[in-house]
Amino acid sequence: MYDTILVPTDGSDAAMNAVDHAVDLARQYDATLHVLAVVDPTSFSTLDVDPSTVVVAMERQAREAAQRVETVAEEAGVAIETAVVRGDPARTITTYATDNEADLVVMGTHGRSGLDRYLLGSVTERVVRTADVPVLTVRYEE
């Protein structure tokens, strides 16, 4: 049923909760798990800081988040591919899913987006509305 499962991560607890589900599904279906961490350079545009410094820090955090998922997947014996890319998170996730022929996207219902989530709509909501493949949303209870 599933050969390629995409799990986007921002390193949040909600994203890691979704990882558990994605790893379990990948193990059950002998699927390859794709881990995607998206760095959104526009998310800090209202701050008075050096953009290059912030992007470098964001990319480091994204690589660390992807590495945590990679560790969980490897411990479960799941084949994994990771990517850290820049872009609009929702658009990048759906494009990545299409380009890599994902059969399923597994995402947490909440991430690190804070106020932006309420003003612009959550990344998960936008992926659910625009993805060409099924999106499994995993609710996170704090």
Order of alpha helices (4+ residues) and beta strands (2+ residues): beta-alpha-beta-alpha-beta-alpha-beta-alpha-alpha-beta
